[in-house]
Amino acid sequence: MTLAFAQTPSTDDVCLSSILDAVSTEVDDLLATGDRLQSLVGDLVDKSGTAISTHVLVEAQGLDAMVQRLSALSAFLQALSPAVPAHWIIDPTAAAQGLSLADSARRFACRVEEHTSGKITSGEIDLF
């Protein structure tokens, strides 16, 4: 997939900083999920009443490292976004269509819209 800066503006064009903000929001959601998973794993280990194996400890540390990396990525995107010139616009449609999950594509499209319009729209909830 190739993304290029828009040569002639279209109705789908948005400032790159809005896209970075939307991606940062998505990363923040993943970070929150990672935090909840860390708590869940800790609770399950505590309730198991058994000694923690080396394998479980290594995997738990991997989860912690993932959460830390997501936090750093979100901070990077948030710091980068204000530095993007307003005239840097792109059409993210092709990139969103390349996402494997329809929910992800919909969330990105919605979040870019939120960041460009200043409005927060209501979302959906999936209950399992």
Secondary structure, DSSP 8 states (H G I E B T S, - for coil): ------SS--TT-EEHHHHHHHHHHHHHHHHHHHHHHHHHHHHHHHHH-S---HHHHHHHHHHHHHHHHHHHHHHHHHHHGGGS-TT-EE-THHHHHT-S-HHHHHHHHHHHHHHHH-----------
